[in-house]
Amino acid sequence: MSPPFPAYQGSDPFIFVSYRHADSEVVYAELEWLNACGFNVWFDEGITPGEEWTAELAQRIRDASYFLFMITPNSVHSKNCRDEVAFAIKHNKSMVLAHLQPTELPDSLELSIGSMQAILKENLGERAFHEKLEAALRADAESVGDAETRSEVTHALPSKKRRSKTPLYVAALVAIVAVIVGRLLLVEDASRPTAIRPADNIDTIAQVPGFSGRSAIAVLPFVNRSNDPEQEYFADGITEDLITGLQAFQSFPIIAPSSTFKYKGTSPDIREVAVELGAGYIIDGSVRKIVDDVHITVKLNNAQGQLVWAENYDFKYEDVLRMQAELVGKIMLAIEPELLISEVDRARFVRTEDMEAFDYFLRASANTYATFAYTDLNGQAVTPERLDLAREYALKAVELDPGFAAGWRMLNHIDGGYVLNLAYKLTKQEIAAKIKRSIEYGERSRQLSPFEPTVCSCLAAMLLVSGQVEQARLLQEESLKQNPGNAGVHAVMAKILQVDGDPQRALEEITLAKRMSPKDMGMSTFLYYEAAIYQELGRFSEAIATAKKALLLAPTNYDAEFVKIVSLYASGQRELAQAALFMLKASTPDNFLAVSAYDQEFSKSVADKLTFANGVSLHGLRYNEGLQLIFEELGWRAD
């Protein structure tokens, strides 16, 4: 079979592909795909089977940026392939193992490559296999050689946006970056400016009040290199944990994970990410966990896509928690060497010392809604069964460590998610019970970590839905002072202000939240808040348009649907409101209850517009009471 194209002969970074010629048909198809992705590929199309291993092959392996072994039953028993692998390992080449066919490794290879990353085509299917392979090769491209070489390799490769499932490892990530950045500071050129600055010509970077002009930091999901889907919850949790730790220092605005997780499984251009998120710095990397050993690669990039540093780090799993705070502090100092980090800042980064409790916490996090979102961080549906499982895990975490603030906050978040997203499945009594319990959990968490933004916002949201508007506003005003760079804090503040009769300031807050986290997975909720504010202001056409945007992002955002229908009716578009209501009824279960967790006083702007034929007014009614009357007026009566 003829080779699909000549082997690469230039001086740019390239992949060395090791394979058995008996597998040419299946391998050449993969080579064509690699070539189409823009990778430079060298393979030995000029060497016939049975020939001795040549000096040319040895030199090509030395020169390659990374080594790709195409694994089949034929290749693992080929002496030439085994020699190539051994030579690549001897010369510390970055290696990716692609299992094209189900293959059992012989003992000689099991010893040398058994613990390395392997991508199994038979388990993934062709599309997912290609996405994983591309992500692995690009990640490896950025982690080989010295900083200058890494930068060259990175820019030699194309950037393609693909969707796949590539997780990351949380606590380990935090540990790695600390050491890496610390080493960076030791070798920094004295002539370099005291702070690494983002690109001057990127005017889309959000300037957030309270941070002395410092640019935002975005932490992209780290790639799970463990080849074990069960490790995904660790990966996602570690990313969130790193972000929480960075937020705790309150020196830079930090992009929320519900925004950065949009890039999970992709290979985005760092410069595009910086513009899309309004970030001055991007942190990314990969994690590999083998039993109790953890290997992490961490990279810090500026907004121009320039690699500031990149390094590998190895440590034992039991050291993960101990090293987190140190890692976060060193990230801060790498970006802003003159920054003063006080012990008060460090104290905000509250963590458990119990690894088992931490593990249960991560498992709970993996089964809950992403903040403000209608799915988990991976875009998967969250069912009542998953929330019940998450609650079991979170309860185990706090049983093991009653002082684990994040564990209590997670319990608050789980019950809150049930109330805010699944109210239509609950009775009034069940809603009240979950709100009460959620507030109790939130108070417990806040006693342990009074300034953590998620703790305050989850508690404030539950106080709001329980009718304790003044308490919610006081708590969130304090949270806003402590965490001005957190988009979620601004969003919850906006909803509280809207309910409390201050829609103009509420609009300012939700606008800022959207600007600070423009790709947020919870954008549907942000838009619902905005639509409700427009409705409160009597700007019904804007309320309708904004609610429609929210529903495009999350069709089960029933609060946005209610705003749309009510605003249509209040603006005189009865037929359209009626049509929208009938579509809602047709798309929901027979036992669907049209209720909102936000059962505040009904909107005065709507009440001013509507008086029913029997003289009944909406003034002074609760939201759900008024909603029921409007729906009945439009022809939907509870069965």
N, C-alpha and C positions, 0 to 999 in steps of 0.2 A: 504494500500500500504506500502510495507516495506521500511524503510529508506535506502538510497543509500550507507551509510557508518556510522560508529559510530561517535557520537559527539566528538570533540576534548577534550582531558582531560589533556594535558600537561601544562607546565608553560610558554611556549613562547606566544607572542602576538597572539590574535585570534579575530575573528569577532563573535559577538552575533547576530544571525538571529532571528528576530521576525516574525511570520507568523501564519495563521490560518490553523489548520490541515485539514479542508475541502478542502484546496488548495494544498494538498500534491503533487498531480501529477505535477502541474506546478512549484511548489516551489522546489521539489526535483531535477528537471532538472537543475534549477539554482544553487542548492547546488553542484551538480556534476561538473558544469562548474567552480565554485569557487574553488573547491578542485583541479581540473585539473590545474588551474592557480597557485596553490601552496599556497593558503590562508588556514590558520587554521580556521575551522568553528565549532562553537558550536550551536546546535539547540536542542530543547526539544523533542527528539524522544521518550523519556521514559515517558512522561506525557500525559495522555489520555485527550481527550476533555471534558470540563465541570469541571475539577478539579480546586480547588482553587489555586491561585497564591502562589508559595512556596518560602521558604527561599533560596532554591537552585537556583532558577531563579534570585532572587535578588543578590545573591553573584556572580553569573556568569556575570550579567550586570556590577557589580562593577569592576570585574576583566578584562572585555573585553577591548580591545584597541579601538574598534569602534562598533557601533550599526547599523545594517542594517535592516530596516523595509520593508518587502515585502508587498506592498500595493495592495489590491484587494477589491472588494465590500464586501467580507466576512471578511477580516481582519480588516477593519476600523470600523466594527460594533461588533467586538469581545471585550468583556470586558477585557479578559486576555491581548490581544495585546495593548489595550489602557493603561492598567496599566503598562505594560512593557515600553511603550513609555514615560509615565509620570515619571517613576522611572529613566529612562535613562536621561531625561532632567534635573531632579532634581540633578543628580550626574554628570552633565556637560559632558556626553559622546559625543564623536564625532559621528554624525549621518548622514547616507545616506538613502534617501528615494527612493526605486525602485518601480515604478508603473508597475506592471506586466499586469494589465488590466485597461481599462478606469474606473476611480473611482472618484466620487465626495466625498470630505471629509465632514464628519459631523461637526457641529459647534464646538464641543469640540476639535477635532483634528485640525480644521482650525485655531483656536486660538493659538494652541501650536506649530504646525509644518508648518503652511501655508506659512511662509516666508523662510523655509529652502530649501536647494538644493533638487530638485526632478528630477529623470531621468525617462522619459516616454517611455516605450517600444513601445507603439503603434505609437508614432511619429517618432521613429528612425529606427525600424527594428531590428532584433536580433543581427546582427553583430555590428552595431553602438551602440546599447544599451549596449552590453558587453564591448565595448571599453570605453564608457563613464563611466560605472560602475567601471571597473578596475582602470581607471585613478582617479576617485573620491576616491576609497578606498585607493589607494596608497598615494594620496595627504593627505587624513585625517590621514593616518598612521604616516606621518611625522610631523603632527602639534599637536599631543596630548601629554599631560604630560610635564615633564621637558626635558631639552636638552638631558640628558643621556637616558631617556626613549625613546625619539624620535629617537635617534641614534640606539638603540636596535631594535625598531620596524622597522625602515627602512631596516636594514640589515637582518631582519628575513623574509622579503618579497622577492619573486623572481622578477627579472627585465626582462620584455618582451617588445620587440619593436613591437608596433602595430600602424597602421595608423587610425586616426580618426580626428574629428573636435572639438578640445577643445580650445576655445579662451582664452583671458586674458584681463585685464582692465588696461589701460596705466597709466594715470596720477596718479591714486590711488597707483599703484605699487611704484612709485617714493616716494610718501609720506611715505609709510609704512616702507620701508627699512631704512630710515633715523632714525626713532625713535628706531627701533629694534637694529640697530648697535650701536646707542648711548647708549642704555641700556647695551649692551654687554660690552662696554668699562668700564662702571662703576663697573662691577662685575668681570672684568678680573683678573686672578691671577697674582700677581706681579712677580712671578717666570717664567711666560710664556715669550717666546721671544718677542721682540718688534714688530715683524711682523709675520703674519700667513703665513707660507711657503707651497708651493705645495710639492707634493711627490718628493723626491730627485732622485728617480730611474726612473722618467718619462722623458726620453731624447727626446721625440717628441715635447715637448713644445717649440714653436717658440721663439727664442730670437730676439727681434725686436730692431733695432738700435734706440738710442735716449731715452731709458727708464731705463737706469742704471740697466739692468738685471731684471727689474720687469716683472712678467709673465702676460699673457693676461687674461682678464675677459670675460666670455661668459654669456649673459643673455638669458635664455631659455624662450620661450613663456609661460606666466602665464595661468593657467587654469581658464576659465570662470565658476564660480560657480553660476551664476545668473539664470540658466535654461531658458535663453532667447536668442535665436539665434541673435536677433537684437542687442544684446550687443557686438557681436563679433568684430565689427569695433572699439569699444572702447578698447577692450582687446588688439587687435593687435597694435593699435596706441599707447597705453600706453607702451607697450614693446619697440617699436621703440623710444618713447620719453625718456624712461629711458636710453637707449643705447646712444642716442644723448647727453643727459646730462652727462653721464659718459665720453664720448669722449671729451666733452668741457673742462674738467679739464686737459686733455693732460698729465696725470701722469702715466697712464697705457695704453698699447695697448688693444683696445676693439674689440671683434669679431663682425663683421657686422651682422645685423638682417637677411640679405639674406642668411647667413650661419646657424644661430641658428634656424631659422624658419623651417628648415628641420626636426626638432625634434617635431614640433607641433603635438599634439594628440598622442604622444608616451609616454612610461614610460622607458626611457633609463637608463642604469647604468651610474651614474655620472662619474665613473672612465673611462668608455668607451668614454663618451663625451669629457672629458679632453684630452684624447689621440687623438681622431679624430679631435678635433678643435685646439689642441696645446694650451689649456688654463690651467692656474694655479688655477683659481677660477670659480665656477659656481653659478649663482644666479637663483633661480626659486621660484615659489609660486603659489598662486591662488587669485582670486578676486571674491567677491560677492557684487553686487549692488542691493539694494532694495529701490526703490524710490530715496530718497536723502541720504540714509545711505550707506556707503561703508565699507566693511570688507575685509581686506587683510591679507593673510599669506605669509611671505617672509622667504626664507631660503638662507643661504650662505654656500656653501660647498667648501672644498679644493679639489685638484686634486686626492687625495686618496679616495674620496667619503665620507670623514668625515664631519659630520654636525658641522659647526662652531657656528652658532646660528640659531634659528627658533622661530618666535613669531607672534602673531596676533595683528592687529591694527584696530581700528574703528575710523572713522571720517566722517564729512559731505562732500558731493560732492563738494560744493562750495569752500572747502578748498584745493582741489586737487592741483591747480596750485601754490598756495602760498607755499605749502610744498615741491614741487618738488626739487628745488635747495638744500634745507636743507637735503633732503633725500640722494641725490647724494653725497654731501660732506661727510655725515656720513658713507656711504659705503666705500668711499676712506679711511677715517680715521680708519675704522674697519680693513681694510686689511693692511694698512701701517700707524700706529699711529704717526710716526715721520714725516709724509709727511706735507709739508707746502703748503697750498692752498691759493693763493693770490686772491685779489679782481679782478685782471685781469682775472684769471681763471673763477671766478664766472660770470663775465660779458659776457663770451662767451656763457653761457647757456641762450640764449635769448628766452623769452616766452611771450605770450600774457597774459593779465590779464582778458580778456573777455572770459567767459566760452562758450558763444554762438559761438564766432569766433573759439574757440578751437574745439568745437563739429563739426562745418562745416569742419575744417581742417582734423579731423580724418575721416569723411565721404569721403572726397576727397581722402585721402590716401588709403582707402579701395578699391577704384575703379581704382587705377592706377597700373602700372607695379612696381614690386619690383625692386630695383636698379639693373641695368644690366640684369634683367631677362626678360623672355618672357611670364610670368604669373604674377598674383598678389601674395602677400605673402602667400596666401592659396593654391597656385598652380592652380588657376582657370584662364581661358582665359580672356584676357582683350580686349574688342571690342571697335571700334570707339565710339559706343553709351555710353559705360561706361566711356571712357575718356572725352567725352563731358559732362557727368553728373559730373564727378570729377572736371572739370573746373568750372562748375556752383557753386559747393560747395566751391571751393577755392576762387573764386571771391567774394562770400558772406563773407568768412572769412576776406579777406583784406578790404572789404568795411566796416565791423564792426570795424576792427582795422588796419588802414593803416600802423602801425608800426610793424606788425606781420611778422618778417623776414621769418619764416618757411612757411607762407602762400604764399609769393611771390616766394620762392624757389619751392614750390609745383607746382605753375603755370608754372615755368620754366621747371620743371621735366615732367609735363603732355605734354606740347608741344614738349619737347625733345623726350619723349617716342613715340609720334606719328611719328616724323621724323625718328628716328633710327630704330623703329620696323615695321612701316607701310608705309615706303616710297613708296613701290610698289603700294599703293592705291591712291597716291597723284599725282597731276600734278606738273611740275616744279615750277609753280607760287605758288601753295599751299605750297610746301616744303619751298620755299624762305620766304613766309609770316610767316609760323610757326617758322622758325629759327629766323627771325627778332624779332618777338614777344617774343620768349623764351629768347633771349639775353636781351631784355628790362626788362623782369621780373627778370632775373638773376642779372642784374646790380642793380636793386632796392633792391633785397634781400641782395646783398653783401654790399651795403651802410649801411644797418642796422646790419648785422652780417658778418664782413669782413673775419673772420677766420674759420667759420664753414665749415667742409670739404665737406659736400654734396653741400652746396651753391657754393663753389669754383669749384668743379668738374663738376657740372651740367653746370655752366656757361662756363667753359673751354671747355667742350665737344661741346657746341653749337658754341663757337668761332672757334673751329677747323673745324667743318663741314661747317661753313660759309666762310672758307678760310683764317681766321685771325690766321694763325699758330703761328706767333711770339708772339702775344698777349696771345694766349692760353698757350703757353709754359711758358711765364713769370708768368702768374697767377698761373699755376699749380706748378711751382718750388717753389713759395712762400707758396702755400698750403701744399706742401710736407714738407717744413721746419716746418710749424706750426702743421702738423698732420702726423708725421712719422709712427704712429701705425694704420693708416686707410688703409685697403686693397684697397678700391675703389679709393683712391687718387693715389696709386701706379699704379693701372690698367689704369686710364685715362692718367697718365703720360706716361705710356708705349705706348699707342696709339699715343699720341702727338709726342713722340720721333721717332716712326716709320715713321710717316708722314713727320717729319722734317729732316729725313735723318740720324738718329742716331740709327740704328737697334740693335747694340750690347748692348748699355745701355738700350734700350727698352726691350730687352730680359731679362736683369737683373731685371728690374722693374716688368714685368709681372710674372716672377718666384717668386719674393717676394710676390706679391699680392696673388698668388695661395697658397703659404705656409702660409700666414697670415689668409686666409679664405678658408680652404680646402673643406668645404662642402657648398660653396656659391651657392645660387639659381641662381646667375648670372654666374656660371662657364662656361656656353656655350659661353658667351661673352668674358670671360677671354681667353678661348681657341681660339676663333676667332681672338682676338688680337695677340695671340701667333702665330697662323698659318700665319697671315698676315706678322708678323715679319720674320718668316722663309722664306716666299716667297720673301720678300725684300732682304734677305741675299742670295737668290738663292739656299736655301736648300729645294728643292721642295718635296722630299719624306717626310721630316718631316712636311712640310706645309700640305700635303695631309693627313697624319695620324692624325695630330692635328685637322684639319678641320672636319674629320670624327667623332672624339670624340665629338666635339662641336655639330654636327648634331644629334648624339645619344641623347644628353641631350635636344636639342631644334630643332626639324625638320624644324621649320619655321625661323631658323637663316639663312636667305638667303645670308647674307654677307659671312658666312662660306662656303656655297655652291658655291658661286662665286670663292672664293679662291681655293677650291678643283678643280673645273673645269679648271680654268686658270692654276693652277700648273700642273695638268695632261697634259694639252696641251703643256705647256712650257717644260715639261720634256720628250716630244716625245711620249706620250701615247694618241695619237689622238683618237683612237677608244674608249678608256675608257672615255675620256673627252666627246666625242659625246654621248655615252650611258648615262652618268650622266646628260648631258644637256637635252636629250629627257625625262629622268625620271623626271627632274625638271618641264619640260613643261607639262607633263602628270598629275603632282600632284598639279598644280596651276591653278587658274581661267584663262579663255580665254583672259581676259583683263590684265593679270599680266604683270607688267613692270619690267624688269630686271635692276633695278637701286639701287645704294647704297647711303646712306646719306653721306658717306665719299667719296666725289667726288674730291679726291686729284689728284695730278699728277700721271700718270700711273707708275707702278713699273718698275724701270730701269732694274732690273734683268730679268723680263719677256720680256721687250722690246728688250733687248740684244739677246734674244733667238728666237724671232719671227719677221719675215718679210713676208708679204703676197705676193702672186703671182703677184699682180699688182704693187708691189714695195712700197706699203703703209707701213710706219713704225709706231710703237706705241710710239716712243719717242716724248715727248712734249705734248701728248694728256692728257686730263682729264680721270679719272678712268672710268667714265660711257661711255665715247666715246670709249675707248679701249675695254671695256667689250662688247659693242654693236658690234664692228667689229669682235671680237673673236667669239661671239655667231653666228653671221651671217656666218662666215667662217665655223663653225661647223654645219650649216644647220638650225638654228633657226632664222627666220625672223619675225619681228612684223607683226601680221595680220592686 
